[in-house]
Amino acid sequence: MNVSPEPTDSAIAQPTIQTARLLLRPLALNDAAAINALLMDKEIAANTETIPFPYSELLATEWIAPQLQAWQQGRAAVFAICLPSPPANARLIGVVGLEIDSPNERAELGYWVGKSFWGNGYCTEAARATIEFGFEQLGLNRILAYHKTRNPASGRVMEKLGMTHEGVLKQHTKKWGKFEDVAVFGILRSSGRVQKK
Ligand SMILES: CC(C)(COP(=O)(O)OP(=O)(O)OC[C@H]1O[C@@H](n2cnc3c(N)ncnc32)[C@H](O)[C@@H]1OP(=O)(O)O)[C@@H](O)C(=O)NCCC(=O)NCCS
């Protein structure tokens, strides 16, 4: 993982992270069209807690702006997952982020990837770098993540990240009128268990 601050920004600028195949960069307001194009897919919304369906470019814009502010306020670190080639035309393929609980030095990891890019290890690669960023750059002690029990792909990502299955929360969320069971995974900085591969 290679972390580089934005060249022109102040000390609190959100950095860009380079992984073997991906570029994780701060969101920008003009990502709204790309995010909307990827989220015009009910399967992504169905597997997340908060993404609505149908989606729209306006919803994307209204979601991006608070994420930028949240970084400034130390409440979140959200990155656009991009395929960097060719570098001048990096393509946004998903989003990964940490929602930070500063008093408890912990964060909740969240992610989604556009359907046509699934199954290439991109989410795992992006989330691994985000966890490393959370421990090494943000000084977090614990990172947790939730997935609906009917969404094993996300659980598999968490396993591949070296996270520990900590339990199942019965009927923890209500999506589109239906209560759903949610699994919780966690990882501690002291565990040293962030899987490199
Ligand atoms: C979950 C998600 C982010 C995974 O993205 P991805 O880039 O395909 O993830 P990866 O390729 O890194 O890993 C996916 C793993 O899940 C596995 N998988 C896929 N479908 C599966 C299923 N039905 N059952 C079990 N494992 C499954 C893949 O085989 C792969 O594991 P492997 O490397 O051991 O073969 C993507 O499917 C997505 O965006 N889903 C909708 C939104 C979502 O679920 N977000 C997470 C909310 S908690």
Ligand as a Chemical Component Dictionary entry (heavy atoms), coordinates in Angstrom:
data_LIG
# 
_chem_comp.id                   LIG 
_chem_comp.type                 NON-POLYMER 
_chem_comp.pdbx_formal_charge   0 
_chem_comp.three_letter_code    LIG 
# 
loop_
_chem_comp_atom.comp_id 
_chem_comp_atom.atom_id 
_chem_comp_atom.alt_atom_id 
_chem_comp_atom.type_symbol 
_chem_comp_atom.charge 
_chem_comp_atom.model_Cartn_x 
_chem_comp_atom.model_Cartn_y 
_chem_comp_atom.model_Cartn_z 
_chem_comp_atom.pdbx_ordinal 
LIG C1  C1  C 0 -19.767 -7.843  -1.655 1  
LIG C2  C2  C 0 -19.043 -7.207  -2.847 2  
LIG C3  C3  C 0 -18.560 -5.829  -2.449 3  
LIG C4  C4  C 0 -17.845 -8.105  -3.212 4  
LIG O1  O1  O 0 -17.113 -7.455  -4.244 5  
LIG P1  P1  P 0 -16.038 -8.286  -5.127 6  
LIG O2  O2  O 0 -15.102 -7.286  -5.729 7  
LIG O3  O3  O 0 -16.735 -9.237  -6.020 8  
LIG O4  O4  O 0 -15.295 -9.104  -3.948 9  
LIG P2  P2  P 0 -14.008 -10.034 -4.076 10 
LIG O5  O5  O 0 -13.850 -10.468 -5.503 11 
LIG O6  O6  O 0 -12.887 -9.345  -3.407 12 
LIG O7  O7  O 0 -14.406 -11.300 -3.164 13 
LIG C5  C5  C 0 -15.675 -11.901 -3.287 14 
LIG C6  C6  C 0 -15.618 -13.280 -2.677 15 
LIG O8  O8  O 0 -16.958 -13.725 -2.448 16 
LIG C7  C7  C 0 -17.115 -14.980 -3.049 17 
LIG N1  N1  N 0 -18.521 -15.123 -3.384 18 
LIG C8  C8  C 0 -19.221 -14.530 -4.362 19 
LIG N2  N2  N 0 -20.502 -14.942 -4.338 20 
LIG C9  C9  C 0 -20.592 -15.806 -3.293 21 
LIG C10 C10 C 0 -21.657 -16.569 -2.734 22 
LIG N3  N3  N 0 -22.898 -16.510 -3.246 23 
LIG N4  N4  N 0 -21.384 -17.360 -1.675 24 
LIG C11 C11 C 0 -20.147 -17.420 -1.139 25 
LIG N5  N5  N 0 -19.096 -16.708 -1.619 26 
LIG C12 C12 C 0 -19.332 -15.917 -2.687 27 
LIG C13 C13 C 0 -16.196 -14.937 -4.248 28 
LIG O9  O9  O 0 -15.964 -16.223 -4.760 29 
LIG C14 C14 C 0 -14.974 -14.304 -3.603 30 
LIG O10 O10 O 0 -14.302 -15.208 -2.772 31 
LIG P3  P3  P 0 -12.973 -16.039 -3.300 32 
LIG O11 O11 O 0 -11.932 -15.014 -3.632 33 
LIG O12 O12 O 0 -12.616 -16.894 -2.131 34 
LIG O13 O13 O 0 -13.410 -16.813 -4.506 35 
LIG C15 C15 C 0 -19.969 -7.084  -4.087 36 
LIG O14 O14 O 0 -20.550 -8.326  -4.345 37 
LIG C16 C16 C 0 -21.061 -6.054  -3.888 38 
LIG O15 O15 O 0 -20.858 -4.870  -4.098 39 
LIG N6  N6  N 0 -22.251 -6.513  -3.472 40 
LIG C17 C17 C 0 -23.394 -5.609  -3.278 41 
LIG C18 C18 C 0 -23.166 -4.623  -2.158 42 
LIG C19 C19 C 0 -22.716 -5.295  -0.890 43 
LIG O16 O16 O 0 -23.046 -6.427  -0.623 44 
LIG N7  N7  N 0 -21.948 -4.554  -0.089 45 
LIG C20 C20 C 0 -21.506 -5.040  1.186  46 
LIG C21 C21 C 0 -22.545 -4.783  2.203  47 
LIG S1  S1  S 0 -22.108 -5.547  3.749  48 
# 
loop_
_chem_comp_bond.comp_id 
_chem_comp_bond.atom_id_1 
_chem_comp_bond.atom_id_2 
_chem_comp_bond.value_order 
_chem_comp_bond.pdbx_ordinal 
LIG C1  C2  SING 1  
LIG C2  C3  SING 2  
LIG C2  C4  SING 3  
LIG C2  C15 SING 4  
LIG C4  O1  SING 5  
LIG O1  P1  SING 6  
LIG P1  O2  DOUB 7  
LIG P1  O3  SING 8  
LIG P1  O4  SING 9  
LIG O4  P2  SING 10 
LIG P2  O5  DOUB 11 
LIG P2  O6  SING 12 
LIG P2  O7  SING 13 
LIG O7  C5  SING 14 
LIG C5  C6  SING 15 
LIG C6  O8  SING 16 
LIG C6  C14 SING 17 
LIG O8  C7  SING 18 
LIG C7  N1  SING 19 
LIG C7  C13 SING 20 
LIG N1  C8  SING 21 
LIG N1  C12 SING 22 
LIG C8  N2  DOUB 23 
LIG N2  C9  SING 24 
LIG C9  C10 SING 25 
LIG C9  C12 DOUB 26 
LIG C10 N3  SING 27 
LIG C10 N4  DOUB 28 
LIG N4  C11 SING 29 
LIG C11 N5  DOUB 30 
LIG N5  C12 SING 31 
LIG C13 O9  SING 32 
LIG C13 C14 SING 33 
LIG C14 O10 SING 34 
LIG O10 P3  SING 35 
LIG P3  O11 DOUB 36 
LIG P3  O12 SING 37 
LIG P3  O13 SING 38 
LIG C15 O14 SING 39 
LIG C15 C16 SING 40 
LIG C16 O15 DOUB 41 
LIG C16 N6  SING 42 
LIG N6  C17 SING 43 
LIG C17 C18 SING 44 
LIG C18 C19 SING 45 
LIG C19 O16 DOUB 46 
LIG C19 N7  SING 47 
LIG N7  C20 SING 48 
LIG C20 C21 SING 49 
LIG C21 S1  SING 50 
# 
